[in-house]
Amino acid sequence: MPVDESGLLTGKVSRQFDEFDKAEFVKAYCLKRGVPLSQVFAVGDSRSDIPLFGIVGYSVALNATPAAKAAASTSIETDDLSDVLRLVPGLVR
């Protein structure tokens, strides 16, 4: 997502990603910043998130398809995205 003049994410989509683009983007992003993939937490809901779930340290399938649930570290059904925070390992909420 693009950022505005103050450096905040705008929420606009600047590019479409397929399932393999997501994983490659995260790999490149983390490599550039020295973040180990084992420290990455991903949230997704469908088949297109499965390759990403396979490379990160922890993953949550949110209101997801059966295939995404099977590939994720854990899953949750909720209408409140903030419920995902309690599933982040090591995060005190």
DSSP file (Angstrom, degrees, kcal/mol; ACC not computed):
  #  RESIDUE AA STRUCTURE BP1 BP2  ACC     N-H-->O    O-->H-N    N-H-->O    O-->H-N    TCO  KAPPA ALPHA  PHI   PSI    X-CA   Y-CA   Z-CA
    1    1 A M              0   0    0      0, 0.0    12,-0.2     0, 0.0     2,-0.1   0.000 360.0 360.0 360.0 143.9    0.0    0.0    0.0
    2    2 A P        -     0   0    0      0, 0.0     8,-2.8     0, 0.0     9,-0.5  -0.343 360.0-133.5 -73.9 159.9    1.2    3.5   -0.7
    3    3 A V  B     -A    9   0A   0      6,-0.3     6,-0.2     7,-0.1     2,-0.1  -0.817  14.4-124.9-111.5 155.0    2.0    6.0    2.1
    4    4 A D    >   -     0   0    0      4,-2.9     3,-2.0    -2,-0.3    -1,-0.1  -0.197  44.5 -80.9 -86.5-174.6    0.9    9.6    2.3
    5    5 A E  T 3  S+     0   0    0      1,-0.3    -1,-0.1     2,-0.1    -2,-0.0   0.702 131.0  53.5 -64.0 -19.9    3.2   12.6    2.8
    6    6 A S  T 3  S-     0   0    0      2,-0.1    -1,-0.3     3,-0.0     3,-0.1   0.428 121.0-106.4 -93.6   0.9    3.4   11.9    6.6
    7    7 A G  S <  S+     0   0    0     -3,-2.0     2,-0.3     1,-0.3    -2,-0.1   0.550  75.7 134.3  89.4   7.8    4.5    8.3    6.0
    8    8 A L        -     0   0    0      1,-0.1    -4,-2.9     2,-0.0    -1,-0.3  -0.677  64.7-101.3 -91.7 145.3    1.2    6.7    7.0
    9    9 A L  B     -A    3   0A   0     -2,-0.3    -6,-0.3    -6,-0.2    -1,-0.1  -0.399  25.2-151.9 -62.0 137.2   -0.4    4.0    4.9
   10   10 A T        -     0   0    0     -8,-2.8    -1,-0.1     2,-0.2    -7,-0.1   0.718  26.9-126.4 -85.0 -21.8   -3.2    5.3    2.8
   11   11 A G        +     0   0    0     -9,-0.5     2,-0.2     1,-0.4    -8,-0.1   0.386  68.0 129.0  87.9  -4.0   -5.3    2.2    2.6
   12   12 A K        -     0   0    0    -10,-0.3     2,-0.6     1,-0.0    -1,-0.4  -0.586  62.7-120.7 -83.8 147.2   -5.3    2.3   -1.2
   13   13 A V        +     0   0    0     -2,-0.2     3,-0.1   -12,-0.2    -1,-0.0  -0.778  30.1 176.3 -89.2 123.3   -4.3   -0.7   -3.2
   14   14 A S        +     0   0    0     -2,-0.6     2,-0.3     1,-0.3    -1,-0.1   0.587  67.6  13.6-101.5 -12.2   -1.3    0.0   -5.4
   15   15 A R        -     0   0    0      2,-0.0     2,-0.4     0, 0.0    -1,-0.3  -0.973  69.2-124.1-161.4 143.6   -0.9   -3.5   -6.8
   16   16 A Q        -     0   0    0     -2,-0.3     2,-0.4    -3,-0.1    -3,-0.0  -0.754  27.7-156.5 -90.4 140.2   -2.7   -6.8   -7.0
   17   17 A F        -     0   0    0     -2,-0.4     2,-0.1     4,-0.0    31,-0.0  -0.940   4.9-151.3-117.7 136.7   -0.9   -9.9   -5.6
   18   18 A D     >  -     0   0    0     -2,-0.4     4,-1.9     1,-0.0     3,-0.1  -0.429  46.5 -86.3 -90.5-178.6   -1.5  -13.5   -6.4
   19   19 A E  H  > S+     0   0    0      1,-0.2     4,-1.0     2,-0.2    33,-0.2   0.819 129.9  43.6 -61.2 -31.8   -0.7  -16.2   -3.9
   20   20 A F  H  > S+     0   0    0      2,-0.2     4,-2.2     1,-0.2    -1,-0.2   0.816 107.6  58.9 -84.0 -30.5    3.0  -16.5   -4.8
   21   21 A D  H  > S+     0   0    0      2,-0.2     4,-2.8     1,-0.2     5,-0.2   0.880 101.6  56.7 -61.9 -38.1    3.5  -12.7   -5.0
   22   22 A K  H  X S+     0   0    0     -4,-1.9     4,-2.3     1,-0.2    -1,-0.2   0.952 109.7  43.3 -59.7 -50.2    2.4  -12.4   -1.4
   23   23 A A  H  X S+     0   0    0     -4,-1.0     4,-2.4     1,-0.2    -1,-0.2   0.908 115.5  48.5 -64.0 -42.5    5.1  -14.7   -0.1
   24   24 A E  H  X S+     0   0    0     -4,-2.2     4,-2.5     2,-0.2     5,-0.2   0.889 110.4  51.7 -66.0 -39.4    7.7  -13.2   -2.4
   25   25 A F  H  X S+     0   0    0     -4,-2.8     4,-2.8     2,-0.2    -2,-0.2   0.936 111.4  46.8 -61.1 -46.7    6.8   -9.7   -1.3
   26   26 A V  H  X S+     0   0    0     -4,-2.3     4,-2.5    -5,-0.2     5,-0.2   0.908 111.7  51.4 -64.7 -41.7    7.1  -10.7    2.4
   27   27 A K  H  X S+     0   0    0     -4,-2.4     4,-2.5     2,-0.2    -1,-0.2   0.949 114.4  42.8 -57.8 -49.7   10.4  -12.4    1.9
   28   28 A A  H  X S+     0   0    0     -4,-2.5     4,-2.4     2,-0.2    -2,-0.2   0.905 113.7  51.7 -65.2 -42.7   11.9   -9.4    0.1
   29   29 A Y  H  X S+     0   0    0     -4,-2.8     4,-1.2    -5,-0.2    -1,-0.2   0.927 114.1  43.2 -59.5 -46.9   10.5   -6.9    2.6
   30   30 A C  H  X>S+     0   0    0     -4,-2.5     5,-2.5    -5,-0.2     4,-0.9   0.897 112.0  52.8 -69.5 -41.0   11.9   -8.9    5.5
   31   31 A L  H ><5S+     0   0    0     -4,-2.5     3,-0.8    -5,-0.2    -1,-0.2   0.928 108.3  51.2 -59.4 -45.5   15.3   -9.5    3.9
   32   32 A K  H 3<5S+     0   0    0     -4,-2.4    -1,-0.2     1,-0.2    -2,-0.2   0.807 118.3  38.0 -61.7 -30.8   15.7   -5.7    3.2
   33   33 A R  H 3<5S-     0   0    0     -4,-1.2    -1,-0.2    -3,-0.2    -2,-0.2   0.384 110.7-115.1-105.1   1.9   14.9   -4.9    6.8
   34   34 A G  T <<5 +     0   0    0     -4,-0.9    -3,-0.2    -3,-0.8    -4,-0.1   0.797  63.0 148.8  70.7  28.6   16.7   -7.8    8.5
   35   35 A V      < -     0   0    0     -5,-2.5    -1,-0.2    -6,-0.2     2,-0.2  -0.854  46.3-129.2 -97.8 120.9   13.5   -9.3    9.9
   36   36 A P    >   -     0   0    0      0, 0.0     3,-2.2     0, 0.0     4,-0.2  -0.458  12.2-131.4 -67.3 137.7   13.7  -13.1   10.2
   37   37 A L  G >  S+     0   0    0      1,-0.3    20,-1.8     2,-0.2     3,-1.8   0.797 106.3  69.1 -59.2 -27.1   10.6  -14.8    8.6
   38   38 A S  G 3  S+     0   0    0      1,-0.3    -1,-0.3    18,-0.2    18,-0.1   0.689  97.7  52.4 -64.5 -16.6   10.3  -16.8   11.8
   39   39 A Q  G <  S+     0   0    0     -3,-2.2     2,-0.3    18,-0.1    -1,-0.3   0.345  88.1 105.8 -99.0   4.4    9.3  -13.5   13.5
   40   40 A V    <   -     0   0    0     -3,-1.8    18,-1.7    -4,-0.2    17,-0.7  -0.697  52.8-159.7 -92.7 138.3    6.6  -12.7   11.0
   41   41 A F  E     -b   58   0B   0     -2,-0.3     2,-0.4    16,-0.2    18,-0.2  -0.974  12.6-168.5-116.2 122.8    2.9  -13.1   11.8
   42   42 A A  E     -b   59   0B   0     16,-2.3    18,-2.6    -2,-0.5     2,-0.4  -0.883  10.2-163.2-118.2 146.6    0.4  -13.4    8.9
   43   43 A V  E     +b   60   0B   0     -2,-0.4     2,-0.3    16,-0.2    18,-0.2  -0.992  25.5 145.3-125.1 133.0   -3.4  -13.2    8.8
   44   44 A G  E     -b   61   0B   0     16,-2.2    18,-3.0    -2,-0.4    20,-0.1  -0.936  36.6-151.5-156.5 178.4   -5.3  -14.4    5.8
   45   45 A D        +     0   0    0     -2,-0.3    20,-2.0    16,-0.2     2,-0.3   0.448  65.4  31.9-138.0  -2.5   -8.6  -16.1    4.7
   46   46 A S  S >  S-     0   0    0     18,-0.2     3,-2.4    22,-0.1     4,-0.5  -0.840  90.2 -71.9-150.9-176.9   -8.2  -18.1    1.5
   47   47 A R  G >  S+     0   0    0      1,-0.3     3,-1.3    -2,-0.3    -1,-0.0   0.799 118.4  65.3 -51.0 -35.3   -6.1  -20.2   -0.9
   48   48 A S  G 3  S+     0   0    0      1,-0.3    -1,-0.3     2,-0.1     4,-0.3   0.618  99.4  53.1 -70.3 -10.0   -4.1  -17.2   -1.9
   49   49 A D  G <> S+     0   0    0     -3,-2.4     4,-2.6     1,-0.1    -1,-0.3   0.557  83.3  89.6 -97.1 -10.2   -2.6  -17.0    1.6
   50   50 A I  H <> S+     0   0    0     -3,-1.3     4,-1.6    -4,-0.5    -2,-0.1   0.900  85.7  49.0 -60.5 -46.9   -1.4  -20.6    1.9
   51   51 A P  H  > S+     0   0    0      0, 0.0     4,-0.5     0, 0.0    -1,-0.2   0.899 113.0  49.7 -60.5 -36.9    2.1  -20.0    0.4
   52   52 A L  H >> S+     0   0    0     -4,-0.3     3,-1.5     1,-0.2     4,-1.3   0.927 106.7  54.4 -64.7 -44.8    2.6  -17.1    2.8
   53   53 A F  H 3< S+     0   0    0     -4,-2.6    -1,-0.2     1,-0.3    -3,-0.2   0.835 103.4  59.5 -56.3 -32.2    1.4  -19.2    5.7
   54   54 A G  H 3< S+     0   0    0     -4,-1.6    -1,-0.3    -5,-0.2    -2,-0.2   0.661 109.8  39.2 -73.7 -16.7    4.1  -21.7    4.8
   55   55 A I  H << S+     0   0    0     -3,-1.5    -1,-0.2    -4,-0.5    -2,-0.2   0.599  99.5  81.8-109.9 -13.5    7.0  -19.2    5.1
   56   56 A V  S  < S-     0   0    0     -4,-1.3   -18,-0.2    -3,-0.1   -15,-0.1  -0.485  79.9-119.1 -94.7 165.0    6.2  -17.2    8.2
   57   57 A G  S    S+     0   0    0    -20,-1.8     2,-0.3   -17,-0.7   -16,-0.2   0.825  94.2   8.0 -69.8 -32.5    6.7  -18.1   11.8
   58   58 A Y  E     -b   41   0B   0    -18,-1.7   -16,-2.3     2,-0.0     2,-0.4  -0.994  66.3-171.8-152.7 142.6    3.0  -17.9   12.8
   59   59 A S  E     -b   42   0B   0     -2,-0.3    15,-1.6   -18,-0.2    14,-0.6  -0.991   9.4-156.7-141.9 147.3   -0.2  -17.6   10.8
   60   60 A V  E     -bc  43  74B   0    -18,-2.6   -16,-2.2    -2,-0.4     2,-0.7  -0.987  11.6-146.9-124.6 127.5   -3.9  -17.1   11.6
   61   61 A A  E     -bc  44  75B   0     13,-2.4    15,-2.4    -2,-0.4     2,-0.6  -0.855  21.0-158.9 -90.4 116.0   -6.8  -18.1    9.3
   62   62 A L  E     - c   0  76B   0    -18,-3.0    15,-0.2    -2,-0.7     3,-0.1  -0.871  69.9 -27.5-104.8 115.3   -9.5  -15.4    9.9
   63   63 A N  S    S+     0   0    0     13,-2.9    -1,-0.2    -2,-0.6    14,-0.1   0.925 107.7 170.4  47.6  49.3  -13.0  -16.4    8.9
   64   64 A A        -     0   0    0     12,-0.3   -18,-0.2    -3,-0.3    -1,-0.1  -0.320  41.2 -97.0-101.5 168.5  -11.2  -18.6    6.4
   65   65 A T     >  -     0   0    0    -20,-2.0     4,-2.4    -3,-0.1     5,-0.2  -0.349  44.8-105.7 -70.3 159.6  -11.7  -21.4    3.9
   66   66 A P  H  > S+     0   0    0      0, 0.0     4,-2.2     0, 0.0     5,-0.1   0.878 121.0  53.2 -56.9 -38.4  -11.1  -24.9    5.0
   67   67 A A  H  > S+     0   0    0      2,-0.2     4,-1.4     1,-0.2     5,-0.1   0.908 109.8  46.8 -65.7 -41.3   -7.8  -25.0    3.0
   68   68 A A  H  > S+     0   0    0    -23,-0.2     4,-1.5     1,-0.2    -1,-0.2   0.906 111.0  52.4 -66.7 -41.0   -6.5  -21.8    4.6
   69   69 A K  H  < S+     0   0    0     -4,-2.4     3,-0.3     1,-0.2    -2,-0.2   0.911 108.2  51.4 -59.9 -41.9   -7.5  -23.1    8.1
   70   70 A A  H  < S+     0   0    0     -4,-2.2    -1,-0.2     1,-0.2    -2,-0.2   0.821 113.3  45.0 -65.7 -30.9   -5.5  -26.3    7.4
   71   71 A A  H  < S+     0   0    0     -4,-1.4    -1,-0.2    -3,-0.2    -2,-0.2   0.691  99.8  85.9 -86.2 -20.1   -2.4  -24.4    6.4
   72   72 A A  S  < S-     0   0    0     -4,-1.5   -12,-0.2    -3,-0.3     3,-0.1  -0.365  81.5-123.5 -84.1 159.9   -2.5  -21.9    9.2
   73   73 A S  S    S-     0   0    0    -14,-0.6     2,-0.3     1,-0.2   -13,-0.2   0.866  93.5 -15.7 -65.2 -37.1   -1.0  -22.2   12.7
   74   74 A T  E     -c   60   0B   0    -15,-1.6   -13,-2.4     2,-0.0     2,-0.3  -0.942  66.8-140.2-155.8 172.4   -4.4  -21.5   14.1
   75   75 A S  E     -c   61   0B   0     -2,-0.3     2,-0.3   -15,-0.2   -13,-0.2  -0.958   9.4-168.4-141.6 161.7   -7.8  -20.1   13.0
   76   76 A I  E     -c   62   0B   0    -15,-2.4   -13,-2.9    -2,-0.3     2,-0.5  -0.995  14.5-148.9-149.5 144.7  -10.5  -17.8   14.4
   77   77 A E        +     0   0    0     -2,-0.3     2,-0.3   -15,-0.2   -15,-0.1  -0.979  44.3 131.7-113.9 119.0  -14.1  -16.9   13.4
   78   78 A T        -     0   0    0     -2,-0.5    -2,-0.1     1,-0.1     3,-0.1  -0.991  57.2-140.8-162.3 158.3  -14.9  -13.4   14.5
   79   79 A D  S    S+     0   0    0     -2,-0.3     2,-0.6     1,-0.1    -1,-0.1   0.400  90.5  76.0 -98.4  -2.4  -16.4  -10.1   13.3
   80   80 A D    >   -     0   0    0      1,-0.1     3,-2.2    -3,-0.0     4,-0.3  -0.920  63.9-161.6-117.6 107.2  -13.8   -8.1   15.2
   81   81 A L  G >  S+     0   0    0     -2,-0.6     3,-1.9     1,-0.3     4,-0.3   0.800  88.7  68.7 -57.1 -30.9  -10.3   -8.0   13.6
   82   82 A S  G >  S+     0   0    0      1,-0.3     3,-1.1     2,-0.2     4,-0.5   0.696  81.1  76.7 -65.2 -16.3   -8.8   -7.0   16.9
   83   83 A D  G X  S+     0   0    0     -3,-2.2     3,-0.8     1,-0.3     4,-0.3   0.773  82.8  67.8 -61.9 -24.6   -9.6  -10.5   18.2
   84   84 A V  G X  S+     0   0    0     -3,-1.9     3,-2.0    -4,-0.3     4,-0.4   0.828  84.7  71.3 -63.6 -31.5   -6.6  -11.7   16.2
   85   85 A L  G X  S+     0   0    0     -3,-1.1     3,-1.3    -4,-0.3    -1,-0.2   0.834  88.7  60.0 -57.7 -35.3   -4.3   -9.8   18.5
   86   86 A R  G <  S+     0   0    0     -3,-0.8    -1,-0.3    -4,-0.5    -2,-0.2   0.651 101.5  56.4 -69.7 -11.7   -4.8  -12.2   21.4
   87   87 A L  G <  S+     0   0    0     -3,-2.0    -1,-0.3    -4,-0.3    -2,-0.2   0.545  77.5 108.7 -93.6  -9.5   -3.5  -15.0   19.1
   88   88 A V  S X  S-     0   0    0     -3,-1.3     3,-1.9    -4,-0.4     2,-0.0  -0.567  78.0-118.8 -71.4 116.8   -0.1  -13.3   18.4
   89   89 A P  T 3  S+     0   0    0      0, 0.0     3,-0.1     0, 0.0    -1,-0.1  -0.332  93.6   8.1 -58.4 131.1    2.5  -15.2   20.3
   90   90 A G  T 3  S+     0   0    0      1,-0.2     2,-0.5    -2,-0.0    -2,-0.1   0.364  94.7 127.5  82.6  -5.6    4.3  -13.1   22.9
   91   91 A L    <   -     0   0    0     -3,-1.9     2,-0.6    -6,-0.2    -1,-0.2  -0.745  49.3-149.2 -88.7 125.7    2.0  -10.1   22.5
   92   92 A V              0   0    0     -2,-0.5    -6,-0.0     1,-0.1    -7,-0.0  -0.823 360.0 360.0 -94.1 126.8    0.5   -8.9   25.8
   93   93 A R              0   0    0     -2,-0.6    -1,-0.1    -7,-0.1    -7,-0.1   0.369 360.0 360.0-119.5 360.0   -3.0   -7.4   25.3
